Amino acid sequence: EGQSVRRRIDQLMRTVGAKFPVYVMVTKMDLVHGMVEFSNLLPGTAV
């Protein structure tokens, strides 16, 4: 499905003649074992 989305975004950028950033948001990372502890080690500006 990701490749399909990418093709559609590429087509849109070609159609409008502009490039724009695409951000991927990953949720529920607090459920990954060790992620909370890892994020606590990062400086506040990195989170």
PDB file of N, CA, C and O in Angstrom:
ATOM      1  N   GLU A   1       0.823  -1.188   0.000  1.00  0.00           N
ATOM      2  CA  GLU A   1       0.000   0.000   0.000  1.00  0.00           C
ATOM      3  C   GLU A   1       0.867   1.252   0.000  1.00  0.00           C
ATOM      4  O   GLU A   1       0.486   2.269  -0.580  1.00  0.00           O
ATOM      5  N   GLY A   2       2.017   1.190   0.637  1.00  0.00           N
ATOM      6  CA  GLY A   2       2.906   2.346   0.685  1.00  0.00           C
ATOM      7  C   GLY A   2       3.370   2.783  -0.692  1.00  0.00           C
ATOM      8  O   GLY A   2       3.454   3.979  -0.973  1.00  0.00           O
ATOM      9  N   GLN A   3       3.673   1.809  -1.560  1.00  0.00           N
ATOM     10  CA  GLN A   3       4.110   2.149  -2.920  1.00  0.00           C
ATOM     11  C   GLN A   3       2.989   2.817  -3.698  1.00  0.00           C
ATOM     12  O   GLN A   3       3.240   3.721  -4.496  1.00  0.00           O
ATOM     13  N   SER A   4       1.772   2.388  -3.478  1.00  0.00           N
ATOM     14  CA  SER A   4       0.618   2.997  -4.142  1.00  0.00           C
ATOM     15  C   SER A   4       0.451   4.448  -3.706  1.00  0.00           C
ATOM     16  O   SER A   4       0.207   5.327  -4.532  1.00  0.00           O
ATOM     17  N   VAL A   5       0.582   4.691  -2.422  1.00  0.00           N
ATOM     18  CA  VAL A   5       0.485   6.057  -1.906  1.00  0.00           C
ATOM     19  C   VAL A   5       1.596   6.910  -2.494  1.00  0.00           C
ATOM     20  O   VAL A   5       1.360   8.048  -2.899  1.00  0.00           O
ATOM     21  N   ARG A   6       2.807   6.368  -2.543  1.00  0.00           N
ATOM     22  CA  ARG A   6       3.945   7.103  -3.099  1.00  0.00           C
ATOM     23  C   ARG A   6       3.698   7.485  -4.556  1.00  0.00           C
ATOM     24  O   ARG A   6       3.974   8.618  -4.951  1.00  0.00           O
ATOM     25  N   ARG A   7       3.182   6.558  -5.356  1.00  0.00           N
ATOM     26  CA  ARG A   7       2.894   6.852  -6.766  1.00  0.00           C
ATOM     27  C   ARG A   7       1.856   7.962  -6.896  1.00  0.00           C
ATOM     28  O   ARG A   7       1.970   8.828  -7.763  1.00  0.00           O
ATOM     29  N   ARG A   8       0.856   7.933  -6.041  1.00  0.00           N
ATOM     30  CA  ARG A   8      -0.186   8.965  -6.098  1.00  0.00           C
ATOM     31  C   ARG A   8       0.366  10.330  -5.709  1.00  0.00           C
ATOM     32  O   ARG A   8       0.009  11.340  -6.315  1.00  0.00           O
ATOM     33  N   ILE A   9       1.231  10.364  -4.708  1.00  0.00           N
ATOM     34  CA  ILE A   9       1.851  11.625  -4.295  1.00  0.00           C
ATOM     35  C   ILE A   9       2.753  12.145  -5.407  1.00  0.00           C
ATOM     36  O   ILE A   9       2.738  13.339  -5.707  1.00  0.00           O
ATOM     37  N   ASP A  10       3.540  11.261  -6.022  1.00  0.00           N
ATOM     38  CA  ASP A  10       4.399  11.669  -7.142  1.00  0.00           C
ATOM     39  C   ASP A  10       3.568  12.232  -8.285  1.00  0.00           C
ATOM     40  O   ASP A  10       3.930  13.246  -8.882  1.00  0.00           O
ATOM     41  N   GLN A  11       2.456  11.577  -8.589  1.00  0.00           N
ATOM     42  CA  GLN A  11       1.582  12.052  -9.661  1.00  0.00           C
ATOM     43  C   GLN A  11       1.025  13.433  -9.319  1.00  0.00           C
ATOM     44  O   GLN A  11       0.970  14.307 -10.185  1.00  0.00           O
ATOM     45  N   LEU A  12       0.620  13.637  -8.090  1.00  0.00           N
ATOM     46  CA  LEU A  12       0.108  14.935  -7.659  1.00  0.00           C
ATOM     47  C   LEU A  12       1.172  16.016  -7.803  1.00  0.00           C
ATOM     48  O   LEU A  12       0.879  17.112  -8.280  1.00  0.00           O
ATOM     49  N   MET A  13       2.402  15.720  -7.395  1.00  0.00           N
ATOM     50  CA  MET A  13       3.475  16.711  -7.499  1.00  0.00           C
ATOM     51  C   MET A  13       3.766  17.049  -8.955  1.00  0.00           C
ATOM     52  O   MET A  13       4.015  18.210  -9.279  1.00  0.00           O
ATOM     53  N   ARG A  14       3.738  16.055  -9.837  1.00  0.00           N
ATOM     54  CA  ARG A  14       3.943  16.326 -11.265  1.00  0.00           C
ATOM     55  C   ARG A  14       2.795  17.164 -11.828  1.00  0.00           C
ATOM     56  O   ARG A  14       3.018  18.073 -12.627  1.00  0.00           O
ATOM     57  N   THR A  15       1.581  16.859 -11.414  1.00  0.00           N
ATOM     58  CA  THR A  15       0.406  17.571 -11.918  1.00  0.00           C
ATOM     59  C   THR A  15       0.430  19.040 -11.524  1.00  0.00           C
ATOM     60  O   THR A  15       0.161  19.905 -12.357  1.00  0.00           O
ATOM     61  N   VAL A  16       0.745  19.332 -10.275  1.00  0.00           N
ATOM     62  CA  VAL A  16       0.749  20.727  -9.818  1.00  0.00           C
ATOM     63  C   VAL A  16       2.084  21.413 -10.063  1.00  0.00           C
ATOM     64  O   VAL A  16       2.196  22.628  -9.898  1.00  0.00           O
ATOM     65  N   GLY A  17       3.093  20.649 -10.455  1.00  0.00           N
ATOM     66  CA  GLY A  17       4.399  21.228 -10.755  1.00  0.00           C
ATOM     67  C   GLY A  17       5.125  21.737  -9.529  1.00  0.00           C
ATOM     68  O   GLY A  17       5.883  22.703  -9.611  1.00  0.00           O
ATOM     69  N   ALA A  18       4.904  21.106  -8.409  1.00  0.00           N
ATOM     70  CA  ALA A  18       5.551  21.534  -7.172  1.00  0.00           C
ATOM     71  C   ALA A  18       5.981  20.308  -6.377  1.00  0.00           C
ATOM     72  O   ALA A  18       5.443  19.212  -6.538  1.00  0.00           O
ATOM     73  N   LYS A  19       6.959  20.527  -5.524  1.00  0.00           N
ATOM     74  CA  LYS A  19       7.400  19.472  -4.611  1.00  0.00           C
ATOM     75  C   LYS A  19       7.062  19.911  -3.198  1.00  0.00           C
ATOM     76  O   LYS A  19       7.174  21.087  -2.854  1.00  0.00           O
ATOM     77  N   PHE A  20       6.656  18.970  -2.404  1.00  0.00           N
ATOM     78  CA  PHE A  20       6.366  19.277  -1.015  1.00  0.00           C
ATOM     79  C   PHE A  20       6.755  18.083  -0.159  1.00  0.00           C
ATOM     80  O   PHE A  20       6.758  16.946  -0.630  1.00  0.00           O
ATOM     81  N   PRO A  21       7.087  18.347   1.112  1.00  0.00           N
ATOM     82  CA  PRO A  21       7.531  17.251   1.977  1.00  0.00           C
ATOM     83  C   PRO A  21       6.369  16.343   2.363  1.00  0.00           C
ATOM     84  O   PRO A  21       5.221  16.778   2.457  1.00  0.00           O
ATOM     85  N   VAL A  22       6.688  15.101   2.579  1.00  0.00           N
ATOM     86  CA  VAL A  22       5.709  14.129   3.065  1.00  0.00           C
ATOM     87  C   VAL A  22       6.250  13.572   4.374  1.00  0.00           C
ATOM     88  O   VAL A  22       7.361  13.045   4.419  1.00  0.00           O
ATOM     89  N   TYR A  23       5.479  13.689   5.414  1.00  0.00           N
ATOM     90  CA  TYR A  23       5.894  13.218   6.730  1.00  0.00           C
ATOM     91  C   TYR A  23       5.131  11.947   7.082  1.00  0.00           C
ATOM     92  O   TYR A  23       3.947  11.815   6.769  1.00  0.00           O
ATOM     93  N   VAL A  24       5.809  11.030   7.724  1.00  0.00           N
ATOM     94  CA  VAL A  24       5.184   9.796   8.189  1.00  0.00           C
ATOM     95  C   VAL A  24       5.073   9.877   9.706  1.00  0.00           C
ATOM     96  O   VAL A  24       6.062  10.114  10.399  1.00  0.00           O
ATOM     97  N   MET A  25       3.872   9.680  10.207  1.00  0.00           N
ATOM     98  CA  MET A  25       3.658   9.719  11.647  1.00  0.00           C
ATOM     99  C   MET A  25       3.471   8.286  12.148  1.00  0.00           C
ATOM    100  O   MET A  25       2.627   7.542  11.650  1.00  0.00           O
ATOM    101  N   VAL A  26       4.265   7.925  13.127  1.00  0.00           N
ATOM    102  CA  VAL A  26       4.170   6.594  13.723  1.00  0.00           C
ATOM    103  C   VAL A  26       3.590   6.766  15.122  1.00  0.00           C
ATOM    104  O   VAL A  26       4.140   7.499  15.945  1.00  0.00           O
ATOM    105  N   THR A  27       2.487   6.092  15.383  1.00  0.00           N
ATOM    106  CA  THR A  27       1.830   6.222  16.686  1.00  0.00           C
ATOM    107  C   THR A  27       1.989   4.944  17.498  1.00  0.00           C
ATOM    108  O   THR A  27       2.418   3.908  16.991  1.00  0.00           O
ATOM    109  N   LYS A  28       1.636   5.049  18.754  1.00  0.00           N
ATOM    110  CA  LYS A  28       1.658   3.915  19.689  1.00  0.00           C
ATOM    111  C   LYS A  28       3.066   3.387  19.967  1.00  0.00           C
ATOM    112  O   LYS A  28       3.230   2.234  20.367  1.00  0.00           O
ATOM    113  N   MET A  29       4.090   4.238  19.753  1.00  0.00           N
ATOM    114  CA  MET A  29       5.460   3.796  20.008  1.00  0.00           C
ATOM    115  C   MET A  29       5.696   3.526  21.492  1.00  0.00           C
ATOM    116  O   MET A  29       6.637   2.820  21.855  1.00  0.00           O
ATOM    117  N   ASP A  30       4.845   4.086  22.345  1.00  0.00           N
ATOM    118  CA  ASP A  30       4.986   3.810  23.771  1.00  0.00           C
ATOM    119  C   ASP A  30       4.706   2.343  24.091  1.00  0.00           C
ATOM    120  O   ASP A  30       5.046   1.874  25.178  1.00  0.00           O
ATOM    121  N   LEU A  31       4.095   1.616  23.163  1.00  0.00           N
ATOM    122  CA  LEU A  31       3.815   0.196  23.373  1.00  0.00           C
ATOM    123  C   LEU A  31       4.994  -0.699  22.995  1.00  0.00           C
ATOM    124  O   LEU A  31       4.990  -1.889  23.307  1.00  0.00           O
ATOM    125  N   VAL A  32       6.001  -0.138  22.327  1.00  0.00           N
ATOM    126  CA  VAL A  32       7.185  -0.910  21.944  1.00  0.00           C
ATOM    127  C   VAL A  32       8.078  -1.062  23.177  1.00  0.00           C
ATOM    128  O   VAL A  32       8.407  -0.078  23.840  1.00  0.00           O
ATOM    129  N   HIS A  33       8.462  -2.292  23.475  1.00  0.00           N
ATOM    130  CA  HIS A  33       9.275  -2.572  24.656  1.00  0.00           C
ATOM    131  C   HIS A  33      10.548  -1.716  24.659  1.00  0.00           C
ATOM    132  O   HIS A  33      11.329  -1.746  23.708  1.00  0.00           O
ATOM    133  N   GLY A  34      10.743  -0.965  25.725  1.00  0.00           N
ATOM    134  CA  GLY A  34      11.951  -0.169  25.897  1.00  0.00           C
ATOM    135  C   GLY A  34      11.889   1.224  25.298  1.00  0.00           C
ATOM    136  O   GLY A  34      12.807   2.016  25.507  1.00  0.00           O
ATOM    137  N   MET A  35      10.836   1.548  24.560  1.00  0.00           N
ATOM    138  CA  MET A  35      10.783   2.850  23.887  1.00  0.00           C
ATOM    139  C   MET A  35      10.633   4.004  24.875  1.00  0.00           C
ATOM    140  O   MET A  35      11.237   5.060  24.685  1.00  0.00           O
ATOM    141  N   VAL A  36       9.849   3.821  25.907  1.00  0.00           N
ATOM    142  CA  VAL A  36       9.675   4.889  26.894  1.00  0.00           C
ATOM    143  C   VAL A  36      11.013   5.202  27.554  1.00  0.00           C
ATOM    144  O   VAL A  36      11.382   6.367  27.702  1.00  0.00           O
ATOM    145  N   GLU A  37      11.730   4.168  27.944  1.00  0.00           N
ATOM    146  CA  GLU A  37      13.043   4.375  28.569  1.00  0.00           C
ATOM    147  C   GLU A  37      14.008   5.047  27.592  1.00  0.00           C
ATOM    148  O   GLU A  37      14.764   5.941  27.974  1.00  0.00           O
ATOM    149  N   PHE A  38      13.979   4.614  26.339  1.00  0.00           N
ATOM    150  CA  PHE A  38      14.840   5.215  25.323  1.00  0.00           C
ATOM    151  C   PHE A  38      14.507   6.690  25.130  1.00  0.00           C
ATOM    152  O   PHE A  38      15.408   7.527  25.072  1.00  0.00           O
ATOM    153  N   SER A  39      13.229   7.010  25.032  1.00  0.00           N
ATOM    154  CA  SER A  39      12.848   8.404  24.805  1.00  0.00           C
ATOM    155  C   SER A  39      13.200   9.279  26.000  1.00  0.00           C
ATOM    156  O   SER A  39      13.448  10.474  25.839  1.00  0.00           O
ATOM    157  N   ASN A  40      13.225   8.703  27.187  1.00  0.00           N
ATOM    158  CA  ASN A  40      13.628   9.468  28.370  1.00  0.00           C
ATOM    159  C   ASN A  40      15.105   9.837  28.329  1.00  0.00           C
ATOM    160  O   ASN A  40      15.516  10.779  29.007  1.00  0.00           O
ATOM    161  N   LEU A  41      15.911   9.124  27.554  1.00  0.00           N
ATOM    162  CA  LEU A  41      17.338   9.423  27.429  1.00  0.00           C
ATOM    163  C   LEU A  41      17.611  10.555  26.443  1.00  0.00           C
ATOM    164  O   LEU A  41      18.693  11.141  26.453  1.00  0.00           O
ATOM    165  N   LEU A  42      16.633  10.865  25.591  1.00  0.00           N
ATOM    166  CA  LEU A  42      16.820  11.905  24.578  1.00  0.00           C
ATOM    167  C   LEU A  42      16.650  13.284  25.193  1.00  0.00           C
ATOM    168  O   LEU A  42      15.866  13.455  26.127  1.00  0.00           O
ATOM    169  N   PRO A  43      17.385  14.280  24.673  1.00  0.00           N
ATOM    170  CA  PRO A  43      17.183  15.647  25.155  1.00  0.00           C
ATOM    171  C   PRO A  43      15.776  16.120  24.785  1.00  0.00           C
ATOM    172  O   PRO A  43      15.209  15.672  23.789  1.00  0.00           O
ATOM    173  N   GLY A  44      15.229  17.009  25.572  1.00  0.00           N
ATOM    174  CA  GLY A  44      13.866  17.495  25.352  1.00  0.00           C
ATOM    175  C   GLY A  44      13.622  18.060  23.968  1.00  0.00           C
ATOM    176  O   GLY A  44      12.504  17.980  23.459  1.00  0.00           O
ATOM    177  N   THR A  45      14.649  18.632  23.348  1.00  0.00           N
ATOM    178  CA  THR A  45      14.482  19.211  22.014  1.00  0.00           C
ATOM    179  C   THR A  45      14.399  18.152  20.931  1.00  0.00           C
ATOM    180  O   THR A  45      14.002  18.455  19.806  1.00  0.00           O
ATOM    181  N   ALA A  46      14.768  16.907  21.247  1.00  0.00           N
ATOM    182  CA  ALA A  46      14.767  15.840  20.244  1.00  0.00           C
ATOM    183  C   ALA A  46      13.437  15.096  20.190  1.00  0.00           C
ATOM    184  O   ALA A  46      13.189  14.336  19.254  1.00  0.00           O
ATOM    185  N   VAL A  47      12.598  15.307  21.168  1.00  0.00           N
ATOM    186  CA  VAL A  47      11.336  14.559  21.236  1.00  0.00           C
ATOM    187  C   VAL A  47      10.216  15.404  20.698  1.00  0.00           C
ATOM    188  O   VAL A  47       9.068  14.961  20.666  1.00  0.00           O
TER     189      VAL A  47
END
